[in-house]
Amino acid sequence: MTFQSELISSLRGHADKTAVEYGSRHVSYAELLTGANSITSFLTGMELGKEARIAVYFSDRADLITAIIGIANAGCVFVPVDLSLPANRLATILEELAPAVFLTSRCSPHINKLHDAHVSICYVEDAAASPQQADMVAGIYPAWDEQDSLYIYFTSGSTGRPKGIIGRNGSLLQFLKWETETFCIDTGCRCSQFISPYFDAFLRDIFAPLLQGGTICVPPDDETFLTPDRITEWIDREGITLVHCVPSLFRLINNDRLTTQHFSKLKHVLLSGEKVIPSELAPWYAVFGERIQLVNLYGPTECTMVRVFHRITPADISKARIPIGEPIADTRLMICDDAGQPCGPMIPGELYIITNYATKGYLNDTEMTRERFVRIHDEVLGDTIAFRTGDIARFLVNKKVDLIGRADRQMKVNGIRIEPDEIEQQLIASGIVKSALVTDRGENGNTSLMAFVVLQETYKNHPDALTRILEHLHANLPAYMIPPVVEKVDRFPLLSNGKIDYNKLKSQVGNRQRPIVAPTDHTEVSLLGIWKEILGDRPISTDDSFHHAGGNSLAVMKLIGRIYNEFQVRFSLQALFDNLTIKKQAALIRQSARETFYTITPAVPKAAYHVTAVQERMYYDYAKDRNSTAYNMPVAWEIAGEVHRDKIETAVQALLRRHESLRTAFRFVDNRLMQVIQEDINFSLEAINCDPHAITGAIASFVRSFDLECAPLLRCMLITVNDGRSILVMDIHHIICDGISQQVLYTDFIKLYQGKMLPPLAIQYKDYAEWEWNFRMTEEYLANREFWLKILEREVPVLHLPVSRGTGELPDQAGQVTVAVSKQLLAPLIKDLSEKEVTIAPVLLSVYFLFLSQITGQEDIVVGVAASGRTQYELENVVGMFVKTLPVRSLVRPDQKVTDFIYDLHRHLVQAGDRQMYDLSDIQHVLNRRGGQQERELFRTMFVFQNFERGHLEATGSPFRLYEVEHASPAYPLTLISFEDDTAFYFRLEFSRQYFTPEDARLLASRFVELTQKLARHSRGAIADVIDDSSIAPVTAGEEISFNF
């Protein structure tokens, strides 16, 4: 019996059932077999020979599964290879593998890496035309055997090179039959597909359900999916019955927002790859009891998937360790001492696995295969072959196995096996490091990497040593093998026995002390207090840079407002960037004249008030299409526990009374657009009931156009979901609200919901609007005009975006794609630029400019950039629309150094920020008088960096938890919104479907990530080294272009 015969029987027997669900894409068993047959026919026609190694890469998961089946059915060996790996590591794997062909798609990202890899590339698009397809339909396949090699997976190697492990046909089938029988996997199974295709556990995810007629459920591929709310919602929505995952991912699933109503279909969660921490399971069992079976799986790749398992029980949470349990079918375990003799119960020793269903060992390394697969004497089987795991374990009294640790230094991080030796060798290979040691940080029971390095003499005082080390690691190792912490040490401390003292070494991290220079007068004391209000109560020296102390560009704007409020001295952005320490700011304050010009005072009460410039622009946009939802700003929260509808209504009504902007309508008075504040507002909380699968549709229906002449421009709806959940949705028009205002509203709402009293607001948005109306008629305001006219005096270029549709083909609907880039990737560049006081925002904007230049072929580019507009301290808690849009123009010169380009853009942004009060409508008005262009033609794309804290839309201890709402309305053909968390920068590409298809957008997003990765590697080079436009058709004058998908 072979793996292929069993699989084909299932594919034929369940032809009409769904095999793979991937977003809106559903692939049936029949479609899967047809696609696989095309590939099988194509490969057999090439006469590559039995067990030919076929490297395979597809970004689309369904296409990858199809290809793997087709390769296996052709009698070949499938080898998933990740093309996103660093080029050096990819080259090492391909050299070791020597594949007969590399099977991929012409649409695959990273495919350019194969052009220099000296491999034969085959494209799946050519398989569809294979003349032997009829043979496959008739059931004529090559002969298979249980002893055939079936797959190869690469893992970290202690020699400094990744090592390939060769899987056996019958061994995989034996494991899959054990799992499907043990956990009753049948045609109703809906299995999550969380595991990366480049690790062997992926085969469990896909073939356990496929052998039984079940469905593989592939989650969304964007990084923002990995949040507790989204994972929980997805598991429920998809009706998942079986989850395979590592404990790291399970921590997101096992979150504090779970109720007994969640996971109604889920039967089993199979955990593997890392140790399970018992105490972390207590909340799970408190909610679900034993309704959902948790299982601890253990087994090295060399022994085919899993060889030991343990059904976890509530009693296990009180143990020091969760046992790995007992052997699966056709497997025996031995625990031996150093002499190879069996250990008794409770005596630790090395764990050996005996099975006829192991792999074939290591690719091109018979010596290592002999070292790890050894002959041993078993009391039942006699002399036999066993695999030395390198793990220290013991038999418990109940005959189950307790895993204690490693005999060697191998570690697992997020379920991925890592050899520290390989990282250490790369550190030394950098030429900068004399000695290296990689170890486990061991924080909170979790494994994470830490590297200690002794530098070569010539680099001991080199300021860029660590940056260059990280650059070398990024060029040669995958991201999961790069230590988050690299510490310089003079020497490794030793114990009395001569071994390294790991505890003392780790204690050195974070213990570096620096002198704190205290304030010397009242001005410095006041400034220190302001800094701590903004940055948090932490040790701050008066000679610290504001940025190095934790300040970002939004914090800078707050600092300007706080300084003005305290000292009546207004800093320009440029002045602040020139004086970033408390000492320098205090000196500047002492020599500056005090002013009150920017102070906002309450307006004289009247029937109608002036609108701000940005409100006026928004209103006339609205007037062009009163049914548009382009300016709607919906946000939603899931409510934990009991829902108090009356308290919600009372809190929202109190919000309406507190913030006049929420009671504002827009009307014409004497032919001038004015805002009218209504004292009494009729508000009622909408409410509906719906099924879980209908939540998205219910929210989409709730988001509808506003009538700007009727207040309030805010709506709320309470959704009661049939599974017991409740969701509060709030929708508000952008003309009275911005992103920071949403935070203010949420904070106020929670306090009001909790019955707290709020102090009255001294200033309302109308007061700012009246102040702005008067300010726009002053000489100081007009003085900003020349800056913008100089920037835009040359003909403003039209951005020729590479669209695949002409405008007007479809209704103006929007879509979005989100991608993520590790912060560690950009850390060296950001650190270098921080020495010049360059913040993160200009770095990310620079990447976007380079990206636009790459995809358009243009050098002169204008991008609309959002600025906060809150330049006065009094506005911090005011709800309204303050955001200013700045037309930022930059010239991308291929010969300029990347870092110089970023620094120039940083200086330009500082100058533009100083002049952000001069409104876009006034810039447009002057240009029109000079025969310029219409407003929208100033730029066709926006960049928004949300550096305010997104987490402020949630509050600790609050029953309201942010519920992700996808709502993008196309104000521009393309908008890039960037935000960050502790580990990554996220980029949400919002696009108009009039211009781009979703496939266009996904390709653009993948190219943006590739460009970011390349920029991080070549940040010291010229722009020409980063922008590779060889794969993009050139733009001809006056012509839009199409990507070939």
LOLORO-574834 format. One record per residue (C-alpha): residue in one letter; z, y, x. Coordinates in steps of 0.25 Angstrom, whole numbers. Example, Ala and Ser with C-alpha at 12.3 -4.5 7.8 and 13.67 -1.06 7.14 Angstrom:
BEGIN
a 31 -18 49
s 29 -4 55
This chain:
BEGIN
m 0 0 0
t -4 13 6
f -1 28 3
q -15 31 -1
s -17 20 -11
e -4 23 -18
l -7 38 -18
i -22 36 -23
s -17 27 -34
s -7 38 -39
l -18 49 -38
r -27 41 -47
g -16 36 -56
h -11 50 -59
a -25 57 -59
d -22 67 -70
k -8 71 -66
t -5 83 -58
a -3 80 -43
v 0 93 -37
e 4 106 -44
y 3 118 -35
g 5 131 -42
s -6 132 -53
r -14 121 -46
h -12 107 -52
v -19 95 -44
s -20 82 -52
y -20 68 -45
a -34 67 -48
e -38 80 -41
l -29 76 -29
l -36 63 -27
t -50 69 -29
g -47 80 -18
a -41 69 -9
n -53 60 -11
s -62 72 -6
i -54 73 7
t -53 58 9
s -68 57 7
f -70 68 16
l -61 62 27
t -67 48 26
g -81 54 27
m -77 60 41
e -74 46 46
l -61 51 53
g -55 37 54
k -42 31 49
e -30 39 51
a -37 51 56
r -28 63 56
i -31 74 47
a -24 87 48
v -23 94 35
y -19 108 30
f -20 114 16
s -12 126 11
d -14 121 -3
r -4 110 -6
a -13 103 -16
d -24 103 -6
l -16 98 5
i -11 86 -3
t -25 83 -7
a -29 83 7
i -18 74 12
i -21 63 1
g -36 64 5
i -33 62 20
a -23 50 17
n -33 44 8
a -44 45 20
g -35 36 28
c -32 48 37
v -19 55 42
f -15 68 35
v -8 78 44
p -4 91 37
v -4 102 47
d 1 116 44
l -9 127 49
s 1 138 48
l 8 132 60
p 7 141 73
a -6 138 80
n 0 132 92
r 8 122 84
l -4 119 75
a -12 116 87
t -1 106 93
i -1 98 80
l -16 97 79
e -17 93 94
e -7 82 91
l -13 78 78
a -28 78 83
p -33 78 68
a -46 72 65
v -48 84 55
f -40 95 50
l -42 95 34
t -40 109 28
s -46 119 19
r -55 131 22
c -45 139 14
s -33 135 22
p -25 146 29
h -23 145 44
i -36 137 45
n -40 146 56
k -30 139 65
l -38 126 65
h -50 133 71
d -44 132 85
a -37 119 83
h -49 110 87
v -48 101 75
s -59 97 65
i -57 104 52
c -61 99 38
y -60 107 26
v -56 101 12
e -67 109 6
d -77 100 13
a -71 87 7
a -75 90 -7
a -89 87 -3
s -86 74 3
p -97 63 -1
q -87 52 -1
q -78 57 -13
a -84 46 -22
d -78 35 -13
m -64 41 -15
v -66 41 -30
a -70 26 -29
g -57 23 -22
i -63 20 -8
y -53 25 2
p -51 21 17
a -41 10 19
w -27 13 21
d -15 6 27
e 0 8 26
q 1 9 41
d -9 21 41
s -5 34 47
l -5 44 35
y 0 57 39
i 6 65 51
y 16 76 51
f 21 84 62
t 35 88 65
s 43 96 76
g 43 89 89
s 53 89 100
t 42 89 111
g 38 103 107
r 26 97 99
p 26 93 84
k 25 78 82
g 17 71 72
i 22 60 64
i 12 49 58
g 15 45 44
r 12 31 39
n 5 27 26
g 14 16 21
s 26 24 25
l 23 36 17
l 20 28 5
q 33 20 6
f 41 33 7
l 34 39 -5
k 36 26 -14
w 51 26 -10
e 53 41 -14
t 45 39 -27
e 52 27 -32
t 66 32 -27
f 65 45 -34
c 57 40 -46
i 45 49 -43
d 35 47 -54
t 23 54 -61
g 32 65 -67
c 37 69 -53
r 35 84 -49
c 38 85 -35
s 40 98 -27
q 31 100 -15
f 40 109 -6
i 38 102 7
s 28 108 17
p 15 99 19
y 18 99 34
f 30 90 33
d 30 75 30
a 39 77 18
f 27 84 11
l 22 70 8
r 34 67 0
d 31 79 -9
i 17 75 -12
f 16 60 -12
a 29 56 -19
p 23 63 -32
l 9 59 -30
l 12 44 -28
q 18 45 -42
g 10 54 -50
g 19 66 -49
t 16 80 -46
i 17 88 -33
c 22 102 -36
v 19 112 -25
p 27 125 -26
p 22 139 -24
d 18 141 -9
d 24 155 -7
e 36 158 1
t 43 165 -11
f 44 152 -18
l 55 147 -9
t 66 154 -17
p 77 147 -26
d 71 153 -39
r 57 150 -37
i 59 136 -32
t 69 133 -44
e 59 139 -54
w 47 131 -48
i 55 118 -48
d 58 120 -62
r 45 125 -67
e 37 114 -60
g 47 103 -65
i 49 97 -51
t 55 83 -51
l 56 81 -36
v 59 90 -25
h 57 86 -10
c 63 97 -1
v 71 101 11
p 86 105 9
s 82 119 13
l 73 121 1
f 82 114 -8
r 92 125 -5
l 83 134 -13
i 81 124 -24
n 96 122 -25
n 99 137 -28
d 111 144 -35
r 102 147 -47
l 100 133 -52
t 105 129 -65
t 105 115 -73
q 92 120 -80
h 84 120 -67
f 76 108 -61
s 76 100 -74
k 65 91 -69
l 70 89 -55
k 75 75 -51
h 75 74 -36
v 76 83 -24
l 74 76 -11
l 79 83 1
s 75 81 15
g 72 87 29
e 86 93 31
k 100 90 28
v 106 93 14
i 118 101 15
p 128 95 4
s 135 107 0
e 122 114 -4
l 120 104 -15
a 133 107 -23
p 126 118 -31
w 114 109 -34
y 124 98 -40
a 132 108 -47
v 119 112 -55
f 112 99 -56
g 122 88 -54
e 114 75 -51
r 102 78 -60
i 93 80 -48
q 94 70 -37
l 95 76 -23
v 90 67 -12
n 92 68 3
l 80 62 11
y 80 59 26
g 69 54 35
p 61 58 47
t 46 60 46
e 44 49 56
c 50 39 45
t 41 44 34
m 47 54 25
v 61 49 21
r 69 37 24
v 83 40 19
f 88 46 6
h 101 50 -1
r 103 54 -16
i 112 66 -15
t 124 66 -24
p 133 77 -28
a 144 70 -20
d 136 73 -7
i 138 88 -8
s 152 86 -3
k 148 78 10
a 145 84 24
r 131 78 23
i 122 73 13
p 118 58 18
i 103 55 20
g 106 42 13
e 100 29 13
p 86 23 18
i 74 23 8
a 67 10 6
d 61 2 18
t 70 10 27
r 83 7 36
l 92 16 43
m 99 14 56
i 109 23 63
c 111 19 78
d 119 24 90
d 114 28 103
a 112 14 107
g 104 10 95
q 115 3 88
p 118 4 73
c 129 14 70
g 140 10 59
p 143 18 47
m 147 32 49
i 143 31 64
p 132 42 68
g 120 37 75
e 105 40 75
l 97 36 62
y 86 26 63
i 76 24 52
i 69 10 50
t 57 9 41
n 43 3 41
y 39 16 34
a 40 26 46
t 29 34 51
k 20 30 63
g 28 40 72
y 23 51 81
l 9 56 83
n 4 54 97
d 18 51 102
t 20 36 103
e 32 38 112
m 40 47 102
t 36 37 92
r 43 25 100
e 55 34 103
r 58 37 88
f 53 24 82
v 62 14 89
r 65 -1 88
i 79 -4 83
h 87 -16 78
d 90 -15 63
e 100 -26 57
v 91 -29 46
l 77 -27 52
g 80 -31 66
d 71 -24 77
t 63 -13 70
i 58 1 72
a 67 13 68
f 65 28 69
r 75 36 76
t 78 48 68
g 86 56 78
d 96 59 67
i 111 55 68
a 116 48 55
r 127 39 51
f 128 28 40
l 138 32 29
v 148 22 24
n 139 21 11
k 127 17 21
k 120 31 18
v 116 39 30
d 122 52 35
l 113 61 43
i 121 68 54
g 111 75 63
r 101 74 74
a 102 66 87
d 91 76 93
r 89 91 90
q 79 89 79
m 82 99 67
k 76 101 53
v 74 115 48
n 70 116 33
g 67 101 33
i 57 102 45
r 60 94 58
i 61 103 70
e 63 99 85
p 70 110 92
d 64 105 105
e 50 110 100
i 55 124 97
e 62 125 110
q 50 121 118
q 42 132 111
l 53 142 114
i 51 138 129
a 36 138 128
s 37 152 125
g 39 155 139
i 50 165 136
v 61 154 134
k 68 147 145
s 77 138 136
a 77 136 121
l 87 129 111
v 84 127 97
t 95 123 87
d 100 124 73
r 107 136 68
g 114 127 58
e 118 138 48
n 123 135 34
g 119 120 36
n 105 123 38
t 96 121 50
s 89 132 56
l 83 135 70
m 89 143 81
a 83 145 95
f 91 149 108
v 82 153 120
v 85 156 135
l 74 166 139
q 66 165 152
e 71 176 162
t 59 184 160
y 61 185 145
k 76 187 145
n 76 202 142
h 62 202 136
p 63 210 122
d 52 201 116
a 57 188 120
l 62 182 107
t 50 188 100
r 40 181 109
i 48 168 108
l 46 169 93
e 32 172 94
h 30 159 102
l 37 151 92
h 29 156 81
a 16 153 88
n 20 139 91
l 30 134 80
p 30 133 65
a 39 143 58
y 50 132 55
m 52 129 69
i 55 144 74
p 70 147 75
p 74 159 67
v 84 162 78
v 80 163 93
e 92 167 102
k 91 171 116
v 102 166 125
d 105 166 140
r 109 152 141
f 113 140 132
p 128 138 131
l 133 124 135
l 144 115 131
s 153 109 141
n 144 97 141
g 132 105 145
k 126 104 131
i 122 117 124
d 132 124 115
y 125 126 102
n 136 132 95
k 138 143 106
l 123 145 106
k 122 148 91
s 134 156 91
q 127 166 100
v 117 170 88
g 121 182 81
n 133 185 90
r 126 196 98
q 134 208 98
r 128 222 99
p 136 235 100
i 138 243 87
v 137 258 89
a 146 265 79
p 143 278 72
t 148 290 78
d 148 301 67
h 148 302 52
t 133 302 51
e 132 289 59
v 143 283 50
s 135 287 37
l 122 282 43
l 129 269 46
g 134 268 32
i 120 270 26
w 114 260 35
k 125 249 31
e 122 253 16
i 107 250 18
l 108 238 29
g 121 232 25
d 135 232 31
r 132 227 45
p 135 231 60
i 126 243 63
s 125 251 75
t 121 265 75
d 111 262 85
d 104 251 77
s 91 253 71
f 90 253 56
h 79 243 56
h 87 233 66
a 99 235 57
g 91 229 46
g 84 241 39
n 70 239 33
s 61 250 28
l 67 251 14
a 81 252 21
v 75 264 29
m 71 271 16
k 85 268 11
l 91 274 24
i 83 287 23
g 88 289 8
r 102 286 12
i 102 295 24
y 96 306 15
n 107 304 5
e 118 304 15
f 113 315 24
q 102 323 17
v 93 320 29
r 80 314 26
f 74 305 36
s 59 302 36
l 55 287 39
q 50 291 52
a 63 298 56
l 71 286 52
f 62 277 60
d 64 286 72
n 79 285 70
l 83 271 66
t 98 271 71
i 110 277 65
k 112 286 77
k 98 292 76
q 99 294 61
a 112 301 63
a 106 310 73
l 94 313 64
i 103 316 53
r 112 326 61
q 100 334 65
s 92 334 51
a 94 345 41
r 99 340 27
e 90 341 15
t 91 338 0
f 76 338 -3
y 75 323 -6
t 88 322 -15
i 85 318 -29
t 93 324 -40
p 93 321 -55
a 82 327 -63
v 84 337 -74
p 84 329 -87
k 71 331 -95
a 62 323 -104
a 52 318 -94
y 52 317 -79
h 41 316 -68
v 36 303 -64
t 35 299 -49
a 21 299 -42
v 22 283 -41
q 25 282 -56
e 13 291 -59
r 4 282 -51
m 10 270 -58
y 8 276 -72
y -7 279 -70
d -9 265 -65
y -2 260 -77
a -11 269 -86
k -23 262 -81
d -18 248 -86
r -6 249 -95
n -6 234 -97
s -4 232 -82
t 8 225 -76
a 5 229 -62
y 18 238 -61
n 27 228 -68
m 39 224 -59
p 45 211 -66
v 57 204 -60
a 65 192 -65
w 78 186 -63
e 83 172 -67
i 97 173 -73
a 107 162 -69
g 118 158 -79
e 120 164 -92
v 111 175 -97
h 117 187 -104
r 105 193 -111
d 114 205 -116
k 119 208 -102
i 104 208 -97
e 100 218 -108
t 112 227 -106
a 110 227 -91
v 95 231 -93
q 99 242 -103
a 109 247 -93
l 98 248 -82
l 89 256 -92
r 100 266 -94
r 103 267 -79
h 89 268 -73
e 81 279 -80
s 68 274 -74
l 69 261 -83
r 69 271 -96
t 57 279 -91
a 43 280 -98
f 31 287 -93
r 24 298 -102
f 15 310 -101
v 22 323 -103
d 13 335 -103
n 2 327 -97
r 11 322 -85
l 17 308 -83
m 32 309 -84
q 43 299 -85
v 52 299 -98
i 66 293 -97
q 71 287 -110
e 85 287 -113
d 85 275 -123
i 77 262 -120
n 75 250 -129
f 77 238 -121
s 78 224 -124
l 78 211 -116
e 66 202 -119
a 69 187 -119
i 61 175 -120
n 62 160 -118
c 53 151 -110
d 51 138 -103
p 52 138 -87
h 37 137 -85
a 35 149 -94
i 44 159 -86
t 32 165 -77
g 24 167 -89
a 35 173 -97
i 38 183 -86
a 23 186 -84
s 22 189 -99
f 34 198 -99
v 28 207 -88
r 19 216 -96
s 15 230 -95
f 24 242 -98
d 21 255 -106
l 25 265 -97
e 27 275 -108
c 38 267 -114
a 52 264 -107
p 58 255 -102
l 48 250 -92
l 57 238 -90
r 57 225 -98
c 67 213 -96
m 65 199 -102
l 75 187 -102
i 68 173 -101
t 76 161 -105
v 70 149 -99
n 71 136 -106
d 77 129 -94
g 89 138 -95
r 85 150 -85
s 85 164 -89
i 76 175 -82
l 77 190 -83
v 64 197 -81
m 63 212 -79
d 50 220 -79
i 49 234 -75
h 37 244 -72
h 35 249 -58
i 34 263 -63
i 49 263 -64
c 53 253 -54
d 51 248 -40
g 56 236 -31
i 69 243 -27
s 71 248 -42
q 70 233 -46
q 82 230 -36
v 90 242 -42
l 87 237 -56
y 92 223 -53
t 104 227 -46
d 108 237 -57
f 105 226 -68
i 114 216 -61
k 125 225 -61
l 123 229 -75
y 122 215 -80
q 135 212 -73
g 142 224 -81
k 143 233 -69
m 142 248 -70
l 132 256 -62
p 134 270 -56
p 124 280 -63
l 112 283 -55
a 111 297 -49
i 96 297 -49
q 85 291 -58
y 71 289 -55
k 67 302 -63
d 75 310 -54
y 67 304 -42
a 54 307 -50
e 57 321 -52
w 61 323 -38
e 48 317 -33
w 40 326 -43
n 46 338 -36
f 45 332 -22
r 30 330 -23
m 28 345 -25
t 36 348 -12
e 30 351 2
e 38 339 8
y 30 330 -1
l 17 336 2
a 20 335 16
n 18 320 15
r 4 321 10
e -3 323 23
f 2 310 29
w -5 302 18
l -17 311 18
k -19 308 33
i -17 293 32
l -27 293 21
e -37 304 25
r -47 294 30
e -55 287 19
v -45 277 13
p -51 262 16
v -53 253 4
l -46 239 7
h -57 229 5
l -48 217 1
p -54 203 2
v -55 200 -13
s -62 189 -19
r -63 196 -33
g -69 209 -37
t -60 218 -46
g -61 216 -61
e -63 201 -60
l -49 198 -66
p -38 205 -73
d -29 212 -63
q -19 201 -61
a -11 199 -49
g -6 187 -40
q 3 186 -28
v 4 177 -16
t 17 177 -8
v 18 172 7
a 29 173 17
v 30 175 32
s 42 171 40
k 50 183 45
q 52 175 58
l 37 176 60
l 37 191 60
a 50 193 67
p 45 195 81
l 35 206 76
i 46 213 67
k 56 213 79
d 46 219 88
l 42 230 79
s 57 232 75
e 59 238 89
k 50 249 84
e 58 250 71
v 46 244 63
t 51 238 50
i 46 226 43
a 37 233 32
p 27 239 42
v 26 225 49
l 22 218 36
l 13 230 31
s 6 229 45
v 3 214 42
y -3 218 29
f -12 228 35
l -17 218 45
f -19 208 34
l -27 218 26
s -35 221 38
q -38 206 41
i -42 203 27
t -51 216 25
g -56 219 39
q -52 233 37
e -43 241 47
d -40 254 39
i -31 249 27
v -22 256 17
v -11 249 11
g -1 254 0
v 13 252 4
a 25 253 -5
a 37 262 0
s 50 262 -7
g 50 277 -11
r 65 278 -11
t 67 288 -1
q 80 294 -7
y 94 287 -7
e 96 291 -22
l 84 282 -26
e 90 269 -21
n 95 264 -35
v 85 272 -44
v 75 263 -51
g 61 268 -51
m 47 268 -44
f 49 274 -30
v 39 265 -22
k 29 273 -15
t 15 268 -11
l 10 272 3
p -4 271 7
v -2 265 21
r -15 265 30
s -16 258 43
l -28 255 52
v -28 241 57
r -34 241 71
p -37 227 77
d -34 232 91
q -20 238 88
k -8 229 91
v -1 223 79
t 13 229 83
d 7 243 85
f 0 242 71
i 13 239 64
y 20 250 71
d 10 260 68
l 10 255 53
h 26 256 54
r 25 271 58
h 15 274 47
l 24 268 37
v 35 276 41
q 27 289 40
a 21 284 27
g 36 281 22
d 40 295 25
r 29 300 16
q 30 290 5
m 35 300 -5
y 21 306 -5
d 15 298 -17
l 3 289 -17
s -3 297 -29
d -2 310 -21
i -9 304 -9
q -20 299 -19
h -21 312 -26
v -24 319 -12
l -34 308 -8
n -41 310 -22
r -43 325 -20
r -49 322 -7
g -59 312 -13
g -51 300 -10
q -49 287 -17
q -42 282 -29
e -27 278 -27
r -29 263 -27
e -40 264 -17
l -30 269 -7
f -25 255 -5
r -28 242 -11
t -16 234 -6
m -1 237 -6
f 10 232 3
v 24 231 -2
f 36 227 7
q 48 224 -2
n 59 226 9
f 69 229 -2
e 78 217 -4
r 72 208 -15
g 85 201 -16
h 91 213 -23
l 84 208 -36
e 95 197 -35
a 110 199 -34
t 120 189 -29
g 129 184 -40
s 119 189 -51
p 114 179 -61
f 100 185 -59
r 91 179 -49
l 77 184 -46
y 66 176 -52
e 52 178 -46
v 42 184 -54
e 28 184 -50
h 21 197 -55
a 11 204 -47
s 2 215 -53
p -10 220 -44
a -8 234 -41
y -17 232 -29
p -27 221 -25
l -17 216 -15
t -2 219 -12
l 7 213 -2
i 22 213 -5
s 31 209 6
f 46 206 6
e 55 198 14
d 67 189 15
d 76 184 26
t 65 174 32
a 51 179 27
f 42 190 23
y 35 188 10
f 22 193 6
r 17 194 -8
l 2 197 -9
e 0 202 -23
f -15 202 -27
s -24 207 -38
r -32 195 -44
q -44 205 -46
y -45 204 -31
f -39 191 -26
t -38 177 -31
p -25 170 -28
e -32 162 -18
d -36 175 -11
a -22 180 -11
r -17 167 -5
l -27 167 6
l -23 182 9
a -8 179 9
s -10 167 19
r -19 176 28
f -8 187 27
v 2 176 32
e -7 172 43
l -9 186 48
t 6 188 48
q 8 176 56
k -3 180 66
l 3 194 67
a 16 189 70
r 10 180 81
h 2 192 87
s 10 204 84
r 8 209 98
g -7 208 98
a -18 216 92
i -21 217 77
a -34 210 80
d -26 198 85
v -19 197 71
i -30 200 61
d -40 188 61
d -50 191 51
s -60 180 55
s -58 172 43
i -60 184 33
a -73 189 29
p -76 203 34
v -76 215 23
t -89 222 21
a -89 236 17
g -87 238 3
e -86 223 0
e -74 215 -5
i -74 201 1
s -70 187 -4
f -62 176 3
n -68 163 3
f -58 153 -3
